[in-house]
């Protein structure tokens, strides 16, 4: 049973691999066409079928939408090995009713198995499927707009830019469109109010209004509430944004004044949280090298939490036993929120003091290693896990469904009688009957 299950699982995995490789054999371009709905008009639409593997193949083109809008009947198209592509043309007829907004119709393209004939076209049994999306935008009656907001705030030293696109999805022209933006800090306090420019917008067109916050914001998380007014209508939006990146700055490193060479030196790192929220789990990797760049020691500090816009201290300890006076270098890699801030100091180590000098060109914040994992690897791993989970579920239910074989009826075996003890009426001793019950099937 186990061997059959293993074969079945291997077959499923092989099938998945084959299907994924088949997906490269066929293609269509473009994958999407967008139209504006114009009642009573017919529009011609064309897309190209790609023969990516340059092989002889047949494909079928069809749609489940019927003949209400599309003049597509199941059509078999033949591509030769020397034909890299072939165009397909159809018409969209705006003769019915569609809901206001964006509507989507699908045109399917499937590769057919070998030996598939024209008479089989209605069956539409195929190996793989691609879809061309036909999106039709139907205007709303009266005045109707849709909007979004984009906020550019990567650099704490530059103004925050708000860009608000406006899409006039209604049948009527918008005379005036303008937005008011209110900004709140992490505690919900209003800290700024700004307004955008004003525009007008024709039906079916897109425009945008913009605003710039010149007021300097500290690093941190903020919230923007946008009130977009167009003629007698409003759209309210809300969006969180960040200014700069979280920064823990190493403001300096001091050494105990009672230091003596040969003992343990305590370094106190003065850390400033320049973010508007508290940061937890801050720690440092310390590396000390000599003047020849040979590593003397490497260690990790304890972790600490620092409140928003506050200063904290993290201690590091270096055992200077067998250390000679001279110049050494301390490299600090400060870890927090999956980021690393690197700082380097030169140390003049004497018999009773250590003088710290900041090494130039340090202090850049970088992403911690491993934080930007390859998305393709993550996606592939997730897909593999899903396949394995599905196979496991199928195997589980197969075991539930398959009935166990009937057990053979066991023959009646002799049952050994229990040992009975009873007192002897004559002398009070116990008599133990013999256990020889050969031929007795059941003791009564």
Secondary structure as the mmCIF struct_conf table of DSSP 4:
data_model
#
loop_
_struct_conf.conf_type_id
_struct_conf.id
_struct_conf.beg_label_comp_id
_struct_conf.beg_label_asym_id
_struct_conf.beg_label_seq_id
_struct_conf.end_label_comp_id
_struct_conf.end_label_asym_id
_struct_conf.end_label_seq_id
HELX_RH_AL_P HELX_RH_AL_P1 UNK A 2 UNK A 22
TURN_TY1_P TURN_TY1_P1 UNK A 23 UNK A 25
STRN STRN1 UNK A 26 UNK A 29
BEND BEND1 UNK A 31 UNK A 31
STRN STRN2 UNK A 32 UNK A 36
TURN_TY1_P TURN_TY1_P2 UNK A 39 UNK A 40
STRN STRN3 UNK A 42 UNK A 51
TURN_TY1_P TURN_TY1_P3 UNK A 52 UNK A 53
STRN STRN4 UNK A 57 UNK A 62
TURN_TY1_P TURN_TY1_P4 UNK A 64 UNK A 69
STRN STRN5 UNK A 70 UNK A 70
STRN STRN6 UNK A 75 UNK A 79
TURN_TY1_P TURN_TY1_P5 UNK A 81 UNK A 82
STRN STRN7 UNK A 85 UNK A 93
BEND BEND2 UNK A 96 UNK A 96
BEND BEND3 UNK A 100 UNK A 100
STRN STRN8 UNK A 101 UNK A 111
HELX_LH_PP_P HELX_LH_PP_P1 UNK A 112 UNK A 113
TURN_TY1_P TURN_TY1_P6 UNK A 114 UNK A 115
HELX_RH_3T_P HELX_RH_3T_P1 UNK A 118 UNK A 120
TURN_TY1_P TURN_TY1_P7 UNK A 121 UNK A 123
BEND BEND4 UNK A 127 UNK A 127
STRN STRN9 UNK A 128 UNK A 138
HELX_LH_PP_P HELX_LH_PP_P2 UNK A 139 UNK A 139
STRN STRN10 UNK A 140 UNK A 140
BEND BEND5 UNK A 141 UNK A 143
STRN STRN11 UNK A 145 UNK A 147
STRN STRN12 UNK A 150 UNK A 152
TURN_TY1_P TURN_TY1_P8 UNK A 156 UNK A 157
BEND BEND6 UNK A 158 UNK A 158
STRN STRN13 UNK A 160 UNK A 168
STRN STRN14 UNK A 170 UNK A 170
BEND BEND7 UNK A 171 UNK A 172
STRN STRN15 UNK A 174 UNK A 184
TURN_TY1_P TURN_TY1_P9 UNK A 186 UNK A 187
BEND BEND8 UNK A 188 UNK A 188
STRN STRN16 UNK A 190 UNK A 195
STRN STRN17 UNK A 199 UNK A 201
TURN_TY1_P TURN_TY1_P10 UNK A 203 UNK A 204
STRN STRN18 UNK A 206 UNK A 213
BEND BEND9 UNK A 215 UNK A 215
BEND BEND10 UNK A 219 UNK A 219
STRN STRN19 UNK A 220 UNK A 230
TURN_TY1_P TURN_TY1_P11 UNK A 231 UNK A 232
STRN STRN20 UNK A 233 UNK A 243
BEND BEND11 UNK A 244 UNK A 244
STRN STRN21 UNK A 248 UNK A 255
TURN_TY1_P TURN_TY1_P12 UNK A 257 UNK A 258
TURN_TY1_P TURN_TY1_P13 UNK A 261 UNK A 262
BEND BEND12 UNK A 263 UNK A 263
STRN STRN22 UNK A 264 UNK A 273
BEND BEND13 UNK A 275 UNK A 277
STRN STRN23 UNK A 279 UNK A 289
TURN_TY1_P TURN_TY1_P14 UNK A 291 UNK A 292
STRN STRN24 UNK A 295 UNK A 300
HELX_LH_PP_P HELX_LH_PP_P3 UNK A 301 UNK A 303
STRN STRN25 UNK A 304 UNK A 306
TURN_TY1_P TURN_TY1_P15 UNK A 308 UNK A 309
STRN STRN26 UNK A 311 UNK A 319
TURN_TY1_P TURN_TY1_P16 UNK A 321 UNK A 322
HELX_LH_PP_P HELX_LH_PP_P4 UNK A 323 UNK A 324
BEND BEND14 UNK A 325 UNK A 325
STRN STRN27 UNK A 326 UNK A 336
TURN_TY1_P TURN_TY1_P17 UNK A 337 UNK A 338
STRN STRN28 UNK A 339 UNK A 349
BEND BEND15 UNK A 351 UNK A 352
STRN STRN29 UNK A 354 UNK A 358
HELX_LH_PP_P HELX_LH_PP_P5 UNK A 359 UNK A 359
TURN_TY1_P TURN_TY1_P18 UNK A 360 UNK A 361
STRN STRN30 UNK A 365 UNK A 367
HELX_LH_PP_P HELX_LH_PP_P6 UNK A 368 UNK A 368
TURN_TY1_P TURN_TY1_P19 UNK A 369 UNK A 372
HELX_RH_AL_P HELX_RH_AL_P2 UNK A 375 UNK A 401
BEND BEND16 UNK A 402 UNK A 402
HELX_LH_PP_P HELX_LH_PP_P7 UNK A 403 UNK A 414
HELX_LH_PP_P HELX_LH_PP_P8 UNK A 416 UNK A 419
STRN STRN31 UNK A 421 UNK A 423
TURN_TY1_P TURN_TY1_P20 UNK A 425 UNK A 427
STRN STRN32 UNK A 430 UNK A 432
TURN_TY1_P TURN_TY1_P21 UNK A 438 UNK A 439
BEND BEND17 UNK A 441 UNK A 442
#
